[in-house]
Amino acid sequence: MKPISLLVGNDINNATQQLSWDVLLSKIIDFCGVSDKVERHKEKPFPLVYEEIFLTALHKGHIDEIALKTFIAENVNVIKPNEIHQRIEKMKLPHIMTTNYEYSLENGLPDKNTGMVKERIYSIFRRSQKGPTTYWHVHGECRSPQSINLGYEHYGGQLQQMRNYVVTGTDYKTKGIFKQSLEYRLQNGRINHQSWIDLFFTSDVHIFGLSLDFSETDLWWLLTYRARLKYYRKLPINNRLYYYVPDKFSAASKFKLDLLRVNGVEVVEFPYPSPLEYYRSVLGHIEGMITEEGH
């Protein structure tokens, strides 16, 4: 019996018409004073749009990236919990991962970062505890603006850290952490959930509210490398990954869903009468699985 974890994206915030990425992007462009220079286009991946905005602002004059990320943190940190956040909190799961920067899932700022390694920029070990649940902000968090993962450079650095953790091991001086690669430890049963990455190999992960577009290079790398270890290297990886999608979007997303399936991710579709009704169905399904499996 595998423990259950969640990976939750920003769309649960949009379920009650809070801050969308489009609105945030407009705010960033205005803050940087580049509305006359940056052309928004749906074909531009968000991490590259961020780089375009930042570099355009640099060409126009001095801009401090820490100030920019602090501005972003202040804007997203006003998001308030809705009934979906509250229902997730009441599930009292051992682990909740999120790509969101704010603390609506925790219903307030946690006391402190309890990660075994104190990271300033990247988020391999970044975690906090509230009640029985460990929360993992995998793309950074508001109280540490430098950790907010938006641009291509940051994604590249995050992926480098992730690959080291899984493939070659770490060289951190922190006492108490396993420094051997996760790949090695999976073969020797040495797992202690010191990183959110461990959960993708040891717990049943339910992914929802996350578009998983191809700009999420770190998460796509993790899914594909996990599949290689499981199917090619035959490592003992027996957990299950689930990706939830509204049925009305499944046809248009077939190319992405096919890629998820070939990487061993089970795609689960639900009707989408409204955002709230959709997420109620998703959480009801997960709660039913918890009850059925006796978690």
N, C-alpha and C positions, 0 to 999 in steps of 0.2 A: 504494500500500500504506500503510494507516494504522497508526500505532502502537496498541498495546492498553493500555488502562488499566482498573483495577478501581475500583468504588465498593462498599465492604463495610460492612454494618451489624452490629448487636449480636447477631443471631441465631447467628452462628458461635460466639460465646461460649456461648450456651445449648446448643449441640450437645453440650457435655460438662457440662451442668448447673451452669454458673457463675452469676454475678449477673444475674438477670432484671430487667426494668423494674418488675415488681410488687414484687419484694423490695426494690429500691432505693427505690421509692415508700414502702413501709412504714417503711424506715429514715429517710427524710426526714421523714415525719410524726412519728415518735417523737422525732427530734432536735429538731424545732420544738415539741414538746409540744402538739400539736393533734389528737391521736387522738380526742378527744371532740367536736371541732368540724367536722372535714372528713369528709364522706361520700364514699366512693369509689363511682364509678358508671361503667360502661363507656361511657356516652355523653359523658362529659367528656373533651375532648382533653387530652393530657398537659401541653402548655404552659399551659393554663388551670388545670389542677389544681395545677401548681407555683405559679402566681400566687395561687390560693386559699390554699394552705398558707402561703406567705410573708406574704400580707396578714393572714390570720387570726392568725399569730404576732405580727405587728406590733401588731394590736389588743390582744393579750393582754399585750404588753410589748415591750421593746426586743429586736430581733434584728438581727444584722449579716449582710448577704447574703454578704459575702466569707467570713465564718466558715461559713455554710451551704454555699457552693460548695466551700470547702476540705474540709469534711466529706464532700461528695459525691466529690470527687477522691480522697480517701484511701480511700473504700470501693470505687470502681471500679478503682483502681490495683492492687488485689490480684489482679485477674484474670490468670491464667497462660495462656501459649500452649498450644493443643492441636494435634493433628496437622493441623488445617485451617490454622491460622495458619502452622505450620511449612512446609506444602506451598506456601502462597502466597509465603512468603519465598523458597523455593527456586526459584520461577519467575523471579525476578530481572527483573521487569518494570520499565520506566522510571518508571512512575507508579502509585501506589496511593493512592486517596482513601478516607477512612473517616469515618463519623459518630460513631465511638467516641472516647472521651476518653483511654483508656489506651493502652499501648504494646505490647500483645501481638502485634500484627502485625509490629512491628519486633524482637520478642523482646528487649526492653530499651529503656531510655531513650536516645534519640538524643543526640548530643553537644550540639546547640544548635538553636534555631530559625534557619533559614537564609533566611527570607522576605525579599524585597526591601524590604518595608515592615514595620517592627516594630510589630505590633498588640498592644494590651493587652486589648481586649474582643472585637473581631470577628475573623473568620477568612477573609479574602479572599486574602491572600498567605501565610498561615501554612504553613510547610513545614519538613521536616528531611530530611537525607540519611543513608542507611545503605547502604554498598556502592553498587551501581549504581541503587538505587531511591530516588526522591523520594517521601516520604510527606506527605500532605496531610490534616490533621485539620480537616475542614470545619466542624465544630460545636464547636471548641475542644479543649483538651487539659489533662491533669491538672496539669502543671507550671505552668500559668497559670490558676488557678481562675476568675478573672474572665471568662475566655474561654468557659467552659462554657455552652453554649447550651441552656437548658431552658425558660425562661418566655416568655410571649407578647411581652413588651417586648423581650427579646433577639432573638427571631425577627424582630420588626418592624425593629429596627436592622440586623440582618444582611441582611434583604431590601433595605433602603434602600441599604446599601453595595453589594450585588450589582447592583442596578438602575443605580446610578451608574456602576459599572465597565463594564457592558454597553452602556448607552444613552447616557450623557452624558459619560463619561470621568471621570478622577480629578484631584484638585488636590494630591496629595501632593508634598512638596518633595524626596523621595528622588531622587537622581540615578540614571540608568540605566534607569528604568522607562518604558514607553510610557504616556503620560497620555491619549492619545486613546481614545475609546470602543472597546470590542471590536467593536462593530457596524461602525464605520468601518474598523478594522484588518483585519477579515475581508475587506472589499472591496479592501484594498490589500496584502494578504499580509504584514502586519506582526504576526506572532505569535511570541512568545518563551517561552510557558508560564510567565509570571511569576505567574499565578494558576491555581488548580485549575479555575476557570470556563472557561479557555481549552480545557481538555481535552474539555469537552462539545461543542465545535464542531470539534475537530481530530483527535481520537483515537476509536477504537472503544471504547466504555465498556461494561463488563460489570457489571451491578448485581445483587448478591445479598446475602442475609442482612439485607435491609432491607425492612420492611413497606411503606414509602412510604405511610403513611396520610396523610389530608388535613391533619393538623396540621403536616406538613413543608412549610409554606407557601413556604419559600425554594426548595426543590428543585422543587416543582410549578410555581412561577413560572418557574424556569429552563427547565424542559421546555416549557412552553407558549410562552414568548417565543422560544425556539430554533425551535419549529415555525412560529411566525409569520414569523420571518426567512427560514426555508427555503422555506416553501410560499407565503407571501403576498408577501414582499419579494423572493423569488428570489435570496437571497444564496448564494454558493458554499459551501454546507455539505454535505459529502459523506461525513461519517463516519456510523457506525451506533451505535445504542444498543440494548443488550440487557437485558431484565429477566427474571430467573430466578424461577420460582415452582413449588412442589410441585404435582403434578397433582391431589392430593386437595383442595387449597384453591382450585383455579381456578374452579369453579362458584360458590362463595360469594363470590369476589373478582371476578366478571365485570364489575361496574360499574367497578371500578378498572382492570382490564386493558383494558377498552374505551377508557377515557380515555388510557391509556398508548399504545395502538395509534394512536389518532387524532392523537397528538402525535409519531408517527414512531418509537415505541419498539417493538422486536421482542420479543414475549413468548415465552419458552422454558420449556417444562414438562418436569419430570423426576419419575419415581416417588419416593415418600417412604417407603421401608421403615423408615428410622430417620434421625435428623438427620445422623449421620456419613456414612451411605451416600448420602444426598441430596447433601451437599456434595462428597463424593468424585466423584459423577457430574458435578456442575457444573464442578468444576475439571478433570476429565478432558476434558470437552467443550471448555473454553477452551484447554487445553494442545494438544488436537488441532487447533484453529483456528490456534494459533500455529505449529505444525509445518507445517500445510497451506499457510499463507500465507507461510511463510519468514521470520517475525519473528525 
